[in-house]
Amino acid sequence: MSSSSNISIERSATHTSIQESPGLLQQPKAVWAVFFASIIAFMGLGLVDPILPAISSQLNATKSETTLLFTSYNAVMAVAMLVTGTITSRIGMKKTLLSGIVIIALFSALGGASNGIWELVGLRGGWGLGNALFVATALTAIVTLSNSGNAKAIILYEAAIGLGISVGPLIGGWLGAMSWRGPFFGVATLMVIAFIGLSILMPKGQKMSVSKKKTSLLDPFRALKHRSLLVFGIAAALYNFGFFTLLAFAPFVLGLDEHGLGFVFLGWGLLLAVTSVFMAPKLQQRFGTIKSMCVMLILFALVLLAMGIWTSTQWLVITAVIVAGALLGNNNTLITTAVMNASPVERSTASAAYSFLRFIGGAIAPYLAGKLSEIYNSSVPFIVGAVFVFLSVLFIWMNNKHVNHVDEVEVAH
């Protein structure tokens, strides 16, 4: 009788706990403000993708010169990530987010008015600065302000990325069919809308005020002394070789116009958004973060390898790009959750340190892909990308004892 009573009480307590735990959609207004601004910010990445071949053709630029649009963007973003925590701790999250939006709007508008590839590459670097301020702070803001735990907050952030990246190519293809300048002016316009929305919806509450503890420029480097954070950062840098090889170089081998590229990357982005929200949490609960991440990375490496072997088979490459979206959506959520739980340092500092390393990979990969295609052929960039992604899995496995605690931390949350 006593045992039955205890079981009943335990069930009741569990049921109450589940009821009290806020769901994914039960977020404060401030979280939704950042969420919608993030969708618009990430449209910028996808907007440019369908017009890469057009930019190469109309500005008389080689593939490697055109892929520098991603390299300058990611290189500046990698370095700028190191100062985002310092800036945020001094002027607050809201002002940092708005500053990032203003910089993106300014440099994308100037990019649309530019007349040469090198001018455009430089302006994309300025765009990367704005994106660094916005992206790093947006993740921290959503995780900090959310009332439903790290995992659900990160799922929401990854959903915003997926929605932005998926809608972006469709708009980019439509605007790019008129002129390659269209998407650049489109981003500037969307950023103005994001600025207005964030200014109105995001409160000046206590959590948005300047932190009492000022963050040092050295904090992200100190954070990398935590082996787990360093492992995830290096693994992400290796994995981003594959990610940005696909994003920056696939448009050159698909043989499609702006509209066609827009639809392919729409499919890619939709799968990325859906899996990051619905599939990644299930994989994490059933198999654990590290095992799920390694499986997704192995499958992504195999997809890149297939693209490298059958580069001239259009339907296969199109299918591979779209399928890769599902694998990347899962992996992005899994690795971001792992980073947030990897070490005891502040979330903003952990995000800055991790992002610095991963965007270094994102900076090198696009230019390397373009160069390899010019020196050898269009298959080599995908094969090299696959090798780097395989290396990221090996690196995680070799350091498994330093990172396998992340699932226990999430359970504690």
C-alpha positions in Angstrom: 0.0 0.0 0.0 2.8 2.3 1.0 4.7 1.5 -2.2 1.6 2.2 -4.4 1.2 5.5 -2.6 4.8 6.5 -3.2 4.5 5.7 -6.9 1.3 7.8 -7.1 3.0 10.7 -5.4 6.1 10.4 -7.7 3.8 10.3 -10.8 1.9 13.3 -9.6 5.1 15.3 -8.9 6.5 14.4 -12.4 3.2 15.5 -14.0 3.3 18.8 -12.1 6.9 19.3 -13.0 6.1 18.8 -16.7 3.1 21.1 -16.5 5.2 23.8 -14.8 8.1 23.6 -17.3 7.4 26.2 -20.0 7.1 24.9 -23.5 9.2 26.0 -26.5 6.5 28.5 -27.6 5.9 30.0 -24.1 8.6 32.6 -24.3 8.8 36.3 -23.1 8.1 39.0 -25.7 11.8 39.9 -25.7 12.8 36.4 -26.9 10.3 36.7 -29.8 11.7 40.1 -30.7 15.2 38.7 -31.0 13.9 35.6 -32.8 12.2 37.6 -35.6 15.2 39.9 -35.9 17.4 36.8 -36.2 15.3 35.4 -39.1 15.8 38.7 -41.0 19.5 38.8 -40.2 20.1 35.3 -41.4 18.2 36.0 -44.6 21.3 37.9 -45.5 23.4 34.8 -45.9 21.0 33.0 -48.1 20.1 36.1 -50.2 23.6 36.3 -51.7 24.0 32.6 -52.5 21.9 32.4 -55.8 23.8 35.4 -57.3 27.3 34.1 -56.9 27.6 32.9 -60.5 26.0 36.2 -61.7 28.5 38.3 -59.7 31.4 36.2 -61.1 30.2 36.7 -64.6 29.2 40.4 -64.5 32.2 41.7 -62.5 34.6 39.5 -64.5 35.8 37.7 -61.3 37.2 34.2 -61.0 35.5 31.6 -58.8 38.1 32.0 -56.1 37.7 35.8 -56.2 33.9 35.5 -55.9 34.1 33.1 -53.0 36.2 35.7 -51.2 32.8 37.3 -50.5 32.3 34.5 -47.9 36.0 34.5 -46.8 36.1 38.2 -45.9 32.7 38.0 -44.2 33.7 35.0 -42.1 37.3 36.2 -41.3 36.1 39.6 -40.0 33.3 37.8 -38.1 35.7 35.4 -36.5 37.9 38.2 -35.1 35.0 40.4 -34.2 33.4 37.5 -32.2 36.3 38.0 -29.7 35.1 41.5 -28.8 31.3 41.0 -28.8 31.3 40.0 -25.1 33.4 43.1 -24.2 31.0 45.4 -26.1 27.9 43.7 -24.8 29.1 43.9 -21.2 29.6 47.7 -21.6 26.6 48.9 -23.6 24.1 46.0 -23.0 22.5 43.4 -25.3 19.9 45.6 -26.9 22.3 48.3 -28.0 24.8 45.7 -29.3 22.0 44.0 -31.3 20.9 47.3 -32.8 24.5 48.4 -33.6 25.0 45.1 -35.5 21.8 45.6 -37.5 22.8 49.2 -38.4 26.3 48.0 -39.6 24.8 45.2 -41.7 22.2 47.6 -43.3 25.0 50.1 -44.1 27.5 47.8 -45.7 24.9 45.7 -47.6 23.6 48.9 -49.1 27.1 50.1 -50.0 27.7 46.6 -51.5 24.7 47.0 -53.8 26.1 50.3 -55.0 29.7 49.0 -55.6 31.2 48.4 -59.1 34.1 46.0 -58.5 34.8 42.6 -56.9 37.5 43.8 -54.6 35.3 46.7 -53.4 32.5 44.2 -52.8 34.8 41.8 -50.9 35.9 44.6 -48.6 32.3 45.7 -47.9 31.3 42.1 -47.2 34.0 42.3 -44.4 32.1 45.2 -42.9 28.9 43.2 -43.2 30.7 40.4 -41.2 31.4 42.9 -38.4 27.8 43.7 -38.1 26.8 40.1 -38.2 29.2 39.2 -35.5 27.8 41.8 -33.1 24.2 40.6 -33.9 24.7 36.8 -34.1 26.8 36.3 -30.9 24.5 38.6 -28.9 21.3 37.1 -30.3 22.2 33.6 -29.2 23.2 34.9 -25.7 20.0 37.0 -25.5 17.7 34.1 -26.4 19.4 31.7 -24.0 19.5 34.3 -21.2 15.9 35.6 -21.6 14.3 32.2 -22.3 12.3 30.6 -19.4 12.4 27.1 -20.8 16.1 26.0 -20.4 19.2 26.0 -22.6 18.1 23.2 -25.0 14.7 24.7 -26.0 16.2 28.2 -26.3 18.9 26.9 -28.6 16.3 25.1 -30.7 14.5 28.4 -31.1 17.7 30.1 -32.2 18.5 27.4 -34.7 14.9 27.6 -36.0 15.4 31.3 -36.6 18.6 30.5 -38.5 16.9 27.9 -40.6 13.9 30.0 -41.4 16.1 33.0 -42.4 18.5 30.8 -44.5 15.6 29.0 -46.2 13.6 32.1 -47.1 16.7 34.1 -48.1 17.6 32.2 -51.3 14.0 32.4 -52.6 14.0 36.2 -52.2 17.6 36.4 -53.4 16.8 34.4 -56.5 13.8 36.6 -57.3 15.7 39.9 -56.7 18.9 38.5 -58.3 17.1 37.7 -61.5 16.5 41.4 -62.0 20.1 42.4 -60.9 22.8 41.0 -58.7 22.6 44.3 -56.8 19.0 43.5 -55.8 19.7 41.1 -52.9 22.2 43.6 -51.3 19.6 46.4 -51.3 17.1 43.8 -50.1 19.2 42.9 -47.0 19.5 46.6 -46.2 15.8 47.1 -46.4 15.1 44.0 -44.2 17.6 45.2 -41.6 15.8 48.5 -41.3 12.6 46.5 -40.6 14.5 44.4 -38.0 15.8 47.6 -36.4 12.3 49.0 -36.0 10.9 45.7 -34.7 13.7 45.2 -32.1 13.6 48.8 -30.9 9.9 48.5 -30.2 9.5 44.9 -28.9 12.7 44.5 -26.9 12.3 46.0 -23.4 14.9 47.9 -21.5 14.4 45.4 -18.6 17.0 44.6 -16.0 18.3 41.6 -18.0 18.9 43.9 -20.9 21.0 46.4 -19.0 24.7 46.6 -18.9 26.3 43.7 -17.0 27.9 44.7 -13.7 30.9 42.5 -14.6 32.9 43.9 -17.5 34.2 41.3 -19.9 37.9 41.4 -20.9 39.2 40.9 -24.4 41.2 38.0 -23.1 38.2 36.2 -21.6 37.5 34.1 -24.8 41.1 33.0 -24.9 41.0 32.1 -21.2 37.8 30.2 -21.9 39.6 28.0 -24.5 41.7 26.6 -21.6 38.6 24.5 -20.9 39.5 21.4 -23.0 35.8 20.7 -23.8 35.2 24.1 -25.3 38.5 23.9 -27.3 37.5 20.5 -28.7 34.1 21.7 -29.9 35.6 24.9 -31.4 38.3 23.0 -33.4 35.7 20.3 -34.4 33.4 23.1 -35.6 36.2 24.8 -37.6 36.9 21.5 -39.4 33.2 20.8 -40.0 32.7 24.4 -41.3 35.1 23.6 -44.1 32.4 21.3 -45.4 29.6 23.6 -44.6 31.0 26.6 -46.4 32.4 24.5 -49.3 28.8 23.5 -50.0 27.3 27.0 -49.4 29.9 29.0 -51.4 30.9 26.6 -54.2 27.8 24.4 -54.9 26.1 27.3 -56.8 29.0 27.2 -59.4 28.4 23.5 -60.3 24.6 23.3 -60.2 24.2 24.9 -63.6 21.0 26.7 -62.6 19.9 30.4 -63.0 19.1 32.6 -60.0 15.5 31.3 -59.6 16.7 27.7 -59.8 19.4 28.2 -57.2 16.9 30.0 -55.0 14.6 27.0 -55.0 17.4 24.5 -54.3 18.7 26.4 -51.3 15.1 27.0 -50.2 14.8 23.2 -49.9 18.1 23.0 -48.2 17.1 25.7 -45.7 13.7 24.3 -45.0 15.2 20.9 -44.1 17.8 22.7 -42.0 15.0 24.5 -40.0 12.7 21.6 -39.5 15.4 19.1 -38.4 17.0 21.7 -36.0 13.7 22.1 -34.2 12.0 18.7 -34.3 14.6 16.0 -35.0 17.8 17.1 -33.2 16.1 17.1 -29.7 14.8 13.6 -30.3 18.2 12.4 -31.4 19.8 14.0 -28.4 17.4 12.4 -25.9 17.7 8.9 -27.5 21.3 8.6 -28.5 23.1 11.5 -26.6 24.6 14.6 -28.0 28.1 13.3 -29.0 27.0 10.1 -30.7 24.2 11.9 -32.6 26.7 14.7 -33.7 29.3 12.2 -34.9 26.7 10.2 -37.0 25.4 13.5 -38.6 28.9 14.6 -39.4 29.8 11.2 -41.0 26.7 11.3 -43.1 27.4 14.9 -44.2 31.0 13.9 -45.1 29.5 11.0 -47.3 27.2 13.5 -49.0 30.1 15.8 -49.8 32.1 12.8 -51.1 29.1 11.9 -53.4 29.0 15.4 -54.7 32.8 15.2 -55.4 32.5 11.9 -57.2 29.3 12.7 -59.3 29.8 16.5 -59.7 28.6 16.5 -63.3 25.4 14.6 -62.4 23.0 17.6 -61.9 20.1 15.8 -60.2 22.4 14.1 -57.8 24.2 17.3 -56.7 20.8 19.1 -56.3 19.5 16.2 -54.1 22.8 16.1 -52.1 22.6 19.8 -51.4 18.9 19.5 -50.1 19.6 16.4 -48.1 22.7 18.1 -46.5 20.3 20.7 -45.1 18.7 18.0 -42.8 22.1 16.8 -41.6 23.4 20.4 -41.0 20.2 21.3 -39.1 20.6 18.5 -36.7 24.3 19.1 -36.2 24.0 22.8 -35.7 21.6 22.4 -32.8 23.5 19.5 -31.3 26.9 21.3 -31.3 25.5 24.6 -30.2 23.8 22.9 -27.2 27.0 21.1 -26.4 29.0 24.3 -26.4 26.6 26.0 -24.1 27.0 23.1 -21.6 30.6 22.4 -22.2 32.3 24.6 -19.6 31.5 26.7 -16.6 32.3 30.1 -18.3 29.6 32.7 -19.1 27.5 31.9 -22.1 28.5 35.0 -24.0 32.2 34.2 -23.5 31.8 30.6 -24.5 29.9 31.6 -27.6 32.6 34.2 -28.6 35.4 31.7 -28.1 33.6 28.9 -30.0 32.5 31.2 -32.8 36.0 32.6 -33.3 37.3 29.1 -34.0 34.4 27.9 -36.2 34.4 31.0 -38.4 38.1 30.6 -39.1 37.2 27.4 -40.8 34.4 29.2 -42.6 36.8 31.9 -43.8 39.4 29.5 -45.3 37.0 27.0 -46.9 35.3 29.2 -49.6 38.5 30.6 -51.1 40.2 27.2 -50.9 37.3 25.6 -52.7 37.5 28.2 -55.5 41.3 27.8 -55.8 41.2 24.0 -55.8 38.6 24.1 -58.6 40.8 26.4 -60.7 44.0 24.4 -60.1 42.4 20.9 -60.5 38.6 20.6 -61.2 35.2 21.1 -59.7 35.2 17.8 -57.9 38.2 18.4 -55.7 36.7 21.1 -53.4 33.9 18.7 -52.3 36.3 15.8 -51.7 38.6 18.0 -49.6 35.5 19.3 -47.7 34.5 15.7 -46.9 38.0 14.9 -45.6 37.8 17.9 -43.2 34.4 16.8 -41.9 35.7 13.3 -41.3 38.6 14.8 -39.4 36.2 16.7 -37.1 34.6 13.3 -36.2 38.0 11.8 -35.5 39.0 14.7 -33.3 35.8 14.5 -31.3 36.3 10.7 -30.8 39.9 11.2 -29.7 38.8 13.7 -27.1 35.6 11.9 -26.1 36.5 11.8 -22.3 36.7 15.7 -22.3 33.3 16.2 -23.9 31.0 13.3 -22.9 29.8 15.3 -19.8 27.6 17.6 -21.9 24.5 15.4 -21.8 24.7 15.2 -18.0 24.8 19.0 -17.7 21.7 19.3 -19.9 19.8 16.8 -17.7 20.7 18.9 -14.7 19.3 22.0 -16.4 
